[in-house]
C-alpha cells in the first residue's frame, strides 16, 4: 500500500492511468474507481469543499467556457487545468479534477467538492485557480471546534480507533521578551482526546490535523490504517486508503457545516436586508473583554486583517472598529462592549463570504466563540 | 487672537463628538420608549421633526421649529430635547440656547396624536456632564434678572459616557423637573443606559438632524458606501484604483435610508438627514483632492470615484488631508470644547 514513484517512466504511466480514471463515463464510476486506488507518493487524493452563492458547478463550467480550464467530457463535470508550477522555472503541469455537488441542503446546491489526484505542485496551482475566483467560489472555513468534529464524525462512521499523527497550529511563543504568534507543526502519536487536552493546555489554534483510522474488533486494533486523512481548516481533505469513507463522512460533514453557516451569514448587508440591521455576535463562555490589554490586542489584530481597510473609532476601554473588506467591498462595524460578547454589525454590503472570512480571522487571530444573531439568548 | 490648536486632533474630536451625540440621543430615546424589557406600545420618536409653535410663543409664534429630538412616551406625554455637545466660550452667547429652549417650551403641534397636540410635555436641554453645572449656574444668574427666559416645563439634563467596565450613557436631572413621575424619579437619581442596548436595536443609525462634520461623512462614504458599489470590472491595475460611478442624489438617498432619516419612522413632519449639502461637500472635497472627478456630459451630479486602498486608519488619513488643506491649524477662540466627548 502506498508506494512511491521511482522514475519518470513510472510517473508517466501513473498519470496516464489517472487520466483514464477521470475519463470514465460518469461520476459514479469515477468515485467508485477513486475508492480503490492505491496512490503512490508524491501523489495524493485531495478534496476541497467549496461554496458558491450561485451553483458552484455552473461557476466552474463558465470558467471552462471562458477558456480558463478545459472540460474533459460533457457528460461529467471533469475538467483539466493546464498551468505552470509556481517555481521560478515553472514547468507545465496538467491537473485533472472532478467537481461534484454535495447534497446537503434542500434549498439548492451551493456546495461542491473538487476532487483531484495530483502532486503538491498540481494541488497548489489548482488551489490558486479557485482562490482567484473569490467571491464566486468561496472556501469553507472551519472553526477548530468544527475541525475536531469532522474527525469525530469519521471516527463514529468507521468505528475505528483514531490516532493523531501530526498537527499544525498557531501558538503564542516567547520570542525574546515579547510573545509572538507562531505557526508550529508537531509530529505525535496520540488519541483525539489527548490532542484536545494538549492544544487547550498550550493555547494552540489548530490549522490542520493528520489522523490515522485503524479498524478494531473487540478493542483489538489492526496495525495498518484503513484510512489516513489530513483535514485542514480551509475545507481541504487529503486521503490515503478509503476515499469513500473520507468522502461520505468528512467531505459531507464539512459541506453541511459550511452550507449551514454561510446561509446563516447570507443577506446580512443593509442593502440586501432592506435597510434593517441584522447584527451578529460572537459569544464567549468566559468574560474576555474585562482586561484592557485584551481589548487592545483585538484592535491590533483587526488592523492587520488582510486586503482590508480600517478605522478605529474607539479603542479603550471598549472597542469600536470599522473594517472594509476590499475583496468584495463588504464592510462591518465591530464592537466589544460587554465582557462576553463581540458584536459584528454589517454595513451596506456584507456578503456571506466576507462575513465568514472575518469571523474566521477573529477565531484564528483572537479566539473562538459561538456565532449567533445579536440579541439571541445563549 | 485665539489659541491655535492642531486641526487634525480637533477634527477627530468633532467626529467622535458627533457619533457620541447620536448615541446619547438614541440612549435617551431608549430610556423613554422602553420599559426595561420591551418597547412600550404607541411610542414614537423623530430627530429634527418639524413642529409648529403656538400663537402665543414668546419668540416665534406660529412658526415651524425642528428640535433635535421629539419623543412620545404615551399618547398624553412627550419630550422635546435639544442637545448641545459644545458650548461657546463667550457666556454672553449662551442666551441663544435659553431662547431656543424657551421657544420649544410651548404647546407645539406635531405630536403623533389625533390633533397633533399633547396634554403633558417637557422640554429638556441635554448637556454634557463637563459643562452642565456651569450652564446651570449661568441659568440661575440669568433668571434672577428675567424669569420668563426659562419655561415652566423646561429642565436641564446632563449626559455622559461612563467608560468603566461596562459602558453606559448616564442621564441626570440638573435643573427643573420632569412631569412624568417615572422618568422624574429615574432622572433625579441618575440613570444609566447600557450602550450595548443601543447597538442591539439601532446599530445602523449614524446621523441625526445636526450637520455632520465633513470628516464623518468622508469616512462613512469611503469605508462603507463607495466599496459597496465596487463592480468586478471597475479595477484599473495601472493606477491601482477602482473607478466607481456615484451620484450625489443616489448617495444621499441611500445614506438616508441606511443610516439616517429613512431608517426611522417617517411621516410628512419628518425631516431628512443627512442633508444633501453634507454629501455634496464631501464629494467636492474628494474632487479637490483628486479622489473623484465629475463625469462630463451626465446630468444628476455624476462622479467617478477614484477609489483606492488607504493603508492608514481612514479617519486619521482624511483628518490629515482636511487639515493639510486648511494649513493645519484653526482659531478656536469662539468655541469651548468638551473634553472626552
HADDOCK unambig.tbl for C-alpha pairs under 7 A between the chains (distance, minus, plus):
assign (segid A and resid 270 and name CA) (segid B and resid 258 and name CA) 6.63 0.50 0.50
assign (segid A and resid 275 and name CA) (segid B and resid 257 and name CA) 6.67 0.50 0.50
assign (segid A and resid 275 and name CA) (segid B and resid 258 and name CA) 5.24 0.50 0.50
assign (segid A and resid 277 and name CA) (segid B and resid 203 and name CA) 6.81 0.50 0.50
assign (segid A and resid 277 and name CA) (segid B and resid 204 and name CA) 6.15 0.50 0.50
assign (segid A and resid 290 and name CA) (segid B and resid 165 and name CA) 6.51 0.50 0.50
assign (segid A and resid 309 and name CA) (segid B and resid 309 and name CA) 6.73 0.50 0.50
assign (segid A and resid 309 and name CA) (segid B and resid 310 and name CA) 6.32 0.50 0.50
assign (segid A and resid 309 and name CA) (segid B and resid 311 and name CA) 6.40 0.50 0.50
assign (segid A and resid 310 and name CA) (segid B and resid 313 and name CA) 5.59 0.50 0.50
assign (segid A and resid 310 and name CA) (segid B and resid 314 and name CA) 6.26 0.50 0.50
assign (segid A and resid 311 and name CA) (segid B and resid 313 and name CA) 4.68 0.50 0.50
assign (segid A and resid 311 and name CA) (segid B and resid 314 and name CA) 5.20 0.50 0.50
assign (segid A and resid 311 and name CA) (segid B and resid 315 and name CA) 5.88 0.50 0.50
assign (segid A and resid 312 and name CA) (segid B and resid 313 and name CA) 6.80 0.50 0.50
assign (segid A and resid 317 and name CA) (segid B and resid 163 and name CA) 6.37 0.50 0.50
assign (segid A and resid 324 and name CA) (segid B and resid 223 and name CA) 5.72 0.50 0.50
assign (segid A and resid 324 and name CA) (segid B and resid 224 and name CA) 6.93 0.50 0.50
assign (segid A and resid 329 and name CA) (segid B and resid 227 and name CA) 4.24 0.50 0.50
assign (segid A and resid 329 and name CA) (segid B and resid 228 and name CA) 4.93 0.50 0.50
assign (segid A and resid 329 and name CA) (segid B and resid 230 and name CA) 6.18 0.50 0.50
assign (segid A and resid 330 and name CA) (segid B and resid 227 and name CA) 6.88 0.50 0.50
assign (segid A and resid 330 and name CA) (segid B and resid 228 and name CA) 6.16 0.50 0.50
assign (segid A and resid 331 and name CA) (segid B and resid 223 and name CA) 6.94 0.50 0.50
assign (segid A and resid 331 and name CA) (segid B and resid 224 and name CA) 5.68 0.50 0.50
assign (segid A and resid 337 and name CA) (segid B and resid 166 and name CA) 6.96 0.50 0.50
assign (segid A and resid 337 and name CA) (segid B and resid 167 and name CA) 6.66 0.50 0.50
assign (segid A and resid 337 and name CA) (segid B and resid 196 and name CA) 6.50 0.50 0.50
assign (segid A and resid 338 and name CA) (segid B and resid 166 and name CA) 6.36 0.50 0.50
assign (segid A and resid 347 and name CA) (segid B and resid 224 and name CA) 6.22 0.50 0.50
assign (segid A and resid 348 and name CA) (segid B and resid 224 and name CA) 6.35 0.50 0.50
assign (segid A and resid 348 and name CA) (segid B and resid 225 and name CA) 6.59 0.50 0.50
assign (segid A and resid 348 and name CA) (segid B and resid 228 and name CA) 6.41 0.50 0.50
assign (segid A and resid 349 and name CA) (segid B and resid 228 and name CA) 5.26 0.50 0.50
assign (segid A and resid 374 and name CA) (segid B and resid 200 and name CA) 6.74 0.50 0.50
assign (segid A and resid 375 and name CA) (segid B and resid 200 and name CA) 6.62 0.50 0.50
